Amino acid sequence: MSDDDAPPVAAAPVLIVDDEKNIRRTLRMVLESEGHVVHEAGSIAEAESVFLREPIDLVLLDVKLGDDNGLDLLRRLKARGDDFGRDAEIPVVMISGHATIEDAVAATRLGAFDFMEKPLDRNRVVVCARNALERRRMWREVHQLRRAVDARWELLGNTPIMHDLRRQIAKVAPTRSRILITGESGTGKELIARALHRNSSVSAGPFVKVNCAAIPPELIESELFGHERGAFTGAIAKKRGLFEVADGGTIFLDEIGDMTLPAQAKVLRVLQTGEFTRVGGEKSLRTDCRVVAATNRNLEQMVQTGEFREDLYFRLNVVPIRSPDLKERADDIPLLVEAFVRECCDENGFAYKPVDDVVNERLKTYDWPGNVRELRNVVERLVIMSDDVIQERDLPPYLGGPRPAGAGTRTTGPQQAIDLGRYANKTLREFREEVESEFIRIKLAEYQWNISRTAQALGIERTNLHKKLRALGIHRGEGGEGDA
């Protein structure tokens, strides 16, 4: 590629480190003609001084600096980048008049972007600088995306219970100890797991989430440990398991209490030896990943009933961390609402919508059985359905908003009185079915037709509730709105 064909790059601060003034002057003229701001240094000490004063986006570094060796500065830049500048990912181009293969290999291993020999060719310098600065730009974009992702998974809250939670995470994250996160659904157990990974010694490795409740029992071993081609019907190719994918990082076993006993036995083996075998395979494989598990079930009780292996429980529960319910930190709700409003506005292309103080007070007094997840869903609804400001009238009725016209006198709680006179000519069975139907409708309205939460409130299984709805002729939407 010629000089004219090279992609344009915005002006950038460049540092030339060379003990020959003529080389520095020549490079300065070339780089300034490209619009860059050029700084010079004749030694490692002078270079360090520049790094402490100025932001640098590119370094041209001579291998021989009098009694100094430029590779020493390269090594220190890559190891301690934040001590010298604003970013550790500063591209370094090595230059030398007496280059050896050993020098080039050493520079490459240390992370040099390129290696140029003297006498320097002007076009080569221009193109190399442009390519290095383009790489720098891409590095910055990656860092910004990572920061955006980290912000999305940030643990928000200023209440004492959240300060204590962050303190626990800070103490245990740098270790390799296994952690069991407990707490109700929707409290943010995955946020805790990601915070543990982000602050761990394996943060550069993958974070692999496994929802044990979402994987059919007959497939969970294949998902966790992989399978060989032909291991079972449909296994047309070899597949890596999630423990293998998580090697060098963290595997997050969410809803571990829903894992089958055969799968528990294999997970126990991985925790004990680091070894596993793919389904249909004979070769023993190894993985070195940190294991973090989470559950909303009482594993101690499940151990007593034989539903969960005691030895696996003790292996996982090395460091227990509890994720608090939202009602335990109600004072964090305005902060969470603010974050969710901004997030939802950005996702939907809306201008930011401020939240009336009355709305926050209403939200703080609700029990939030669905915890932070439920709050996030409510905020999304408010953002979409409100005008320029989110006000009390935008709240759903069960949170203090206005009741829709024609809603009648049915209440959204179990406190509704029963008029026994209307049942005077009913049989006991008809009475029971009608009262049961009415009570289920009340609960459906209370939980906005969320079947899982309604079933939990009624103390029955989700599938049992579906059967009752069909038997009683209750159709979706009668008692309110929401997701089944």
C-alpha positions in Angstrom: 0.0 0.0 0.0 1.4 3.4 -0.9 1.4 6.5 1.2 -1.6 7.9 -0.6 -3.6 4.7 -0.2 -3.0 4.5 3.6 -6.2 5.2 5.6 -6.4 8.6 7.3 -5.9 8.6 11.0 -6.7 11.5 13.4 -3.7 13.5 14.8 -2.2 11.7 17.8 0.5 12.3 20.4 3.6 10.3 19.4 6.8 9.7 21.5 10.1 9.1 19.7 12.8 7.5 21.9 16.2 7.5 20.3 19.6 8.6 21.5 20.5 10.0 18.0 19.2 13.6 17.5 19.3 13.3 13.7 17.0 10.3 13.8 14.6 12.1 16.2 14.6 15.2 13.9 13.9 13.1 10.8 11.1 11.2 12.4 9.6 14.4 13.9 9.4 16.0 10.4 7.7 12.9 8.9 5.2 12.5 11.7 4.4 16.3 12.0 3.7 16.3 8.3 1.0 13.8 9.1 -0.5 16.2 11.7 0.7 14.3 14.8 2.0 16.0 18.0 5.5 14.7 18.5 7.5 14.3 21.8 11.1 13.3 22.0 13.3 11.5 24.5 17.0 10.4 24.3 16.9 7.9 27.2 14.6 5.7 29.2 14.6 8.2 32.0 13.5 11.0 29.7 10.8 8.7 28.2 9.4 8.0 31.6 9.3 11.7 32.4 7.3 12.3 29.2 4.8 9.5 30.0 4.1 11.1 33.4 3.4 14.4 31.8 1.7 13.6 28.5 -0.9 11.1 27.1 0.9 9.1 24.4 -0.8 7.0 21.7 2.3 5.6 19.9 5.9 5.0 20.7 8.8 4.7 18.3 11.5 3.1 20.4 15.2 2.4 19.5 16.6 -0.8 20.6 20.0 0.7 21.5 19.8 3.8 23.7 23.5 4.3 24.7 23.9 2.3 27.8 20.2 1.5 28.0 18.3 -1.2 26.1 15.0 -0.2 24.6 13.6 -3.7 25.2 13.8 -2.9 28.9 11.4 0.1 28.4 9.2 -2.0 26.2 9.0 -4.7 28.9 8.1 -2.1 31.5 5.5 -0.4 29.3 3.7 -3.7 28.7 3.9 -4.7 32.4 3.2 -1.3 34.0 1.4 0.6 31.3 -0.9 2.5 33.7 2.1 3.8 35.6 3.3 5.6 32.5 0.2 6.7 30.6 -3.5 6.7 30.3 -3.7 3.2 28.8 -1.6 0.0 29.0 -2.4 -0.8 25.3 0.0 1.7 23.7 1.5 0.3 20.4 5.3 0.3 20.4 7.3 0.2 17.1 10.9 -0.9 17.7 13.6 0.6 15.4 17.3 -0.4 15.2 20.4 0.1 13.0 22.0 -3.1 14.3 19.0 -5.4 14.5 19.5 -9.1 15.1 16.9 -11.9 14.7 17.1 -12.3 18.5 16.2 -8.7 19.0 13.2 -8.9 16.6 12.0 -12.1 18.3 12.4 -10.7 21.8 10.5 -7.5 20.8 7.7 -9.5 19.2 7.3 -11.7 22.3 7.2 -8.6 24.5 4.3 -7.2 22.5 5.9 -4.8 20.0 3.6 -3.8 17.2 6.3 -3.8 14.5 10.1 -3.7 14.0 11.8 -1.3 11.6 15.4 -1.2 10.5 17.5 1.9 9.9 17.9 3.6 7.6 14.2 4.4 7.8 12.0 4.7 4.8 9.6 7.6 5.0 6.6 5.7 3.4 7.3 2.7 5.7 7.2 5.0 8.8 4.0 6.7 7.7 2.2 3.5 6.9 3.5 1.8 10.1 2.4 4.7 12.2 -1.1 4.8 10.6 -1.6 1.1 11.1 -0.4 1.2 14.8 -2.7 4.2 15.5 -5.6 2.4 13.9 -4.9 -0.6 16.1 -4.9 1.8 19.1 -8.3 3.1 18.0 -9.7 -0.4 17.9 -8.2 -1.2 21.3 -10.0 1.9 22.7 -13.3 0.8 21.2 -12.9 -2.6 22.8 -12.2 -1.1 26.2 -15.2 1.2 25.9 -17.4 -1.8 24.9 -16.1 -3.7 27.9 -16.8 -0.8 30.2 -20.3 -0.6 28.8 -20.8 -4.3 29.4 -19.4 -4.1 32.9 -21.7 -1.1 33.7 -24.7 -3.2 32.6 -23.8 -5.9 35.1 -22.9 -3.5 37.9 -24.2 -4.1 41.4 -26.1 -1.0 42.2 -27.0 0.1 45.7 -25.8 2.2 48.6 -27.7 0.6 51.5 -25.6 -1.1 54.3 -26.6 -4.6 53.1 -25.2 -3.8 49.6 -22.0 -2.3 51.0 -21.6 -5.6 53.0 -22.2 -7.6 49.9 -19.6 -5.8 47.9 -17.1 -6.2 50.8 -17.7 -10.0 50.7 -17.1 -10.0 46.9 -13.9 -8.0 47.2 -12.5 -10.4 49.8 -13.4 -13.7 48.1 -13.1 -12.7 44.4 -9.3 -12.8 44.1 -9.2 -16.4 45.6 -10.0 -19.6 43.8 -12.5 -20.8 46.4 -15.8 -22.1 45.2 -18.8 -20.0 46.0 -22.5 -20.8 46.5 -24.8 -17.8 45.9 -28.3 -18.2 47.5 -31.3 -15.9 47.2 -34.8 -15.5 45.8 -35.5 -15.4 42.1 -34.8 -12.0 40.6 -32.4 -10.7 43.3 -29.4 -10.5 41.0 -27.4 -13.7 41.7 -25.9 -13.5 38.2 -24.7 -10.0 38.9 -22.8 -11.3 41.9 -21.3 -14.1 39.9 -20.1 -11.7 37.2 -18.7 -9.4 39.8 -16.7 -12.3 41.3 -15.4 -13.2 37.8 -14.6 -9.6 36.9 -12.4 -9.2 40.1 -10.8 -12.6 40.0 -7.4 -13.9 38.8 -9.2 -15.5 35.8 -11.0 -12.4 34.6 -9.3 -12.5 31.3 -10.8 -15.9 30.7 -14.4 -16.7 29.6 -17.5 -16.4 31.8 -19.8 -19.3 31.0 -23.3 -19.3 32.4 -25.2 -22.6 32.6 -28.9 -22.4 33.5 -29.4 -25.9 34.9 -33.2 -25.5 35.1 -33.5 -24.7 31.4 -31.6 -27.7 30.1 -33.7 -30.9 29.8 -32.4 -33.7 32.1 -31.5 -36.0 29.2 -29.2 -33.2 27.6 -27.5 -31.7 30.7 -24.6 -34.1 30.7 -24.0 -33.4 27.0 -24.2 -29.6 27.6 -21.8 -29.7 30.6 -19.3 -32.2 29.3 -19.8 -32.4 25.6 -20.2 -35.5 23.4 -18.5 -37.4 20.7 -19.9 -37.9 17.2 -22.4 -40.7 17.2 -22.7 -40.8 21.0 -26.5 -40.7 20.6 -29.2 -40.1 17.9 -28.6 -36.6 16.5 -25.0 -36.3 17.6 -23.7 -35.8 14.1 -20.5 -34.0 15.2 -18.2 -33.7 18.2 -19.3 -31.0 20.7 -17.3 -29.3 23.4 -19.0 -29.1 26.8 -19.4 -26.0 28.8 -16.8 -27.1 31.4 -14.3 -27.3 28.5 -15.3 -23.9 27.1 -14.9 -22.4 30.6 -11.3 -23.6 30.9 -9.2 -20.7 32.2 -12.2 -18.7 33.3 -15.4 -19.1 35.4 -18.3 -21.4 35.0 -21.5 -20.2 36.6 -23.9 -23.0 37.5 -27.2 -21.2 37.9 -30.2 -23.0 39.5 -27.9 -25.8 40.6 -30.7 -27.3 42.7 -32.5 -28.3 39.6 -29.6 -30.5 38.4 -30.3 -34.3 38.2 -28.5 -36.7 40.5 -26.5 -38.4 37.7 -25.3 -35.0 36.5 -24.5 -34.0 40.1 -22.2 -37.1 40.4 -20.3 -36.0 37.3 -20.0 -32.4 38.4 -18.6 -33.7 41.7 -15.9 -35.6 39.8 -14.9 -32.4 38.0 -14.7 -30.5 41.3 -12.6 -33.3 42.9 -10.2 -34.0 40.0 -10.6 -31.4 37.3 -11.3 -34.3 34.9 -14.3 -35.3 32.9 -15.3 -37.5 29.9 -17.5 -36.5 27.0 -20.7 -38.4 26.5 -19.8 -41.4 24.3 -16.1 -40.8 24.8 -13.3 -42.7 26.6 -10.6 -40.1 26.8 -10.3 -38.2 30.1 -10.1 -34.4 29.6 -9.1 -31.7 32.1 -10.4 -28.3 32.8 -9.1 -25.6 35.1 -12.0 -23.2 35.8 -13.5 -21.5 38.8 -16.9 -22.8 39.8 -19.6 -20.5 41.1 -23.0 -21.9 41.7 -26.4 -20.3 42.6 -29.8 -21.5 43.7 -33.1 -20.1 45.0 -33.8 -23.5 46.7 -33.0 -24.8 50.1 -30.1 -27.2 49.3 -29.7 -28.2 53.0 -33.3 -29.4 53.0 -32.8 -31.1 49.6 -29.8 -33.0 51.0 -32.0 -34.3 53.8 -34.6 -35.5 51.4 -32.0 -37.1 49.1 -32.7 -34.7 46.2 -29.2 -33.2 46.3 -25.9 -34.9 47.0 -24.4 -34.0 50.4 -20.8 -34.3 49.1 -21.5 -32.0 46.2 -23.2 -29.5 48.5 -20.1 -29.3 50.7 -17.9 -28.9 47.7 -19.9 -26.0 46.4 -20.7 -24.3 49.6 -17.1 -23.3 50.5 -17.9 -19.6 50.7 -21.7 -18.9 50.9 -23.0 -15.5 49.7 -26.6 -14.5 50.1 -28.2 -12.2 47.5 -30.6 -9.9 49.5 -34.3 -9.4 48.5 -35.2 -6.1 47.1 -37.6 -5.3 50.0 -34.5 -5.6 52.3 -33.0 -2.6 50.5 -35.9 -0.5 49.6 -33.9 2.7 49.9 -31.9 1.5 46.8 -35.1 1.5 44.6 -34.8 5.2 43.4 -31.2 4.5 42.3 -32.2 1.3 40.5 -35.2 3.0 38.9 -32.9 5.8 37.6 -30.5 3.3 36.1 -33.3 1.2 34.5 -35.1 4.3 33.1 -31.8 5.4 31.4 -31.2 1.9 30.1 -34.8 1.5 28.7 -34.8 5.0 27.2 -31.5 4.2 25.4 -32.8 0.8 24.2 -36.0 2.4 22.8 -34.5 5.6 21.4 -36.4 7.8 23.8 -35.2 11.0 25.4 -34.5 10.6 29.1 -37.7 10.7 31.2 -37.4 12.0 34.8 -39.3 10.1 37.5 -41.7 11.9 39.8 -40.8 11.6 43.5 -44.3 10.2 44.3 -43.6 7.3 41.9 -40.4 6.4 43.8 -42.2 6.5 47.1 -45.0 4.2 45.7 -42.4 1.8 44.4 -40.5 1.7 47.8 -43.6 0.6 49.7 -44.3 -2.4 47.5 -43.0 -5.9 48.6 -41.6 -6.9 45.1 -42.0 -10.7 45.2 -40.2 -10.8 41.9 -37.4 -8.6 43.3 -35.1 -6.5 41.0 -36.2 -8.4 37.9 -39.8 -7.4 38.5 -38.8 -3.8 39.2 -36.9 -3.7 35.9 -40.0 -5.0 34.0 -42.2 -2.4 35.7 -39.8 0.4 34.8 -39.7 -0.7 31.2 -43.5 -0.5 31.1 -43.5 2.9 32.7 -40.9 4.2 30.2 -42.9 3.0 27.2 -46.4 4.0 28.4 -45.6 7.4 30.0 -45.3 10.8 28.4 -42.2 13.1 29.1 -42.3 12.5 32.8 -43.1 9.3 34.6 -45.9 10.2 37.0 -48.2 8.4 39.5 -50.9 8.0 36.9 -48.6 5.8 34.9 -48.3 3.2 37.6 -50.4 0.0 37.3 -53.3 -0.3 39.8 -51.5 -2.7 42.1 -48.8 -0.1 42.6 -51.2 2.7 43.4 -52.1 3.8 39.9 -55.7 4.5 38.7 -58.0 1.6 38.3 -59.3 1.1 34.7 -62.8 2.1 33.9 -65.3 -0.8 34.2 -63.0 -2.7 36.6 -66.0 -3.2 38.9 -65.6 -3.8 42.6 -63.3 -6.8 42.5 -60.2 -6.2 44.6 -56.6 -7.3 43.8 -56.1 -8.9 47.1 -57.5 -11.8 49.2 -59.3 -9.4 51.5 -62.4 -9.3 49.4 -65.5 -10.3 51.4 -67.6 -13.2 50.3 -71.4 -12.7 49.9 -72.7 -16.0 51.1 -76.3 -15.2 50.1 -75.4 -15.5 46.4 -74.5 -19.2 47.1 -77.8 -20.2 48.8 -78.9 -22.4 46.0 -75.5 -23.8 45.1 -74.2 -27.3 45.8 -71.0 -27.7 47.9 -69.1 -28.5 44.8 -70.4 -25.5 42.9 -69.7 -23.3 45.9 -66.1 -24.6 46.1 -65.4 -24.2 42.4 -66.8 -20.7 42.2 -64.9 -19.5 45.3 -61.8 -21.2 44.1 -62.2 -19.6 40.6 -62.8 -16.2 42.2 -59.7 -16.5 44.4 -57.5 -17.6 41.5 -58.7 -14.6 39.5 -57.9 -12.3 42.4 -54.3 -13.7 42.6 -53.9 -13.5 38.8 -54.8 -9.9 38.9 -52.5 -9.3 41.9 -49.5 -10.8 39.9 -50.5 -9.5 36.5 -51.2 -12.9 35.1 -47.7 -14.1 35.8 -48.4 -17.8 36.1 -45.2 -18.7 37.9 -45.6 -16.1 40.6 -49.3 -16.8 41.0 -48.7 -20.5 41.4 -46.0 -19.8 44.0 -48.4 -17.5 45.9 -51.1 -20.2 45.8 -48.7 -22.8 47.0 -49.2 -25.1 44.0 -47.1 -26.2 41.0 -47.2 -24.2 37.8 -48.5 -27.1 35.8 -51.3 -27.6 38.4 -52.4 -24.0 38.0 -52.6 -24.4 34.3 -54.9 -27.4 34.7 -57.1 -25.5 37.1 -57.4 -22.6 34.7 -58.6 -25.0 31.9 -60.9 -26.8 34.3 -62.5 -23.6 35.7 -62.7 -21.9 32.3 -60.4 -19.0 33.3 -58.9 -17.4 30.2 -55.7 -15.3 30.0 -56.2 -11.6 30.6 -59.3 -11.7 32.8 -57.5 -10.7 36.0 -55.0 -8.3 34.6 -52.0 -8.4 32.3 -48.6 -9.9 32.3 -46.5 -12.8 31.1 -47.5 -16.3 31.7 
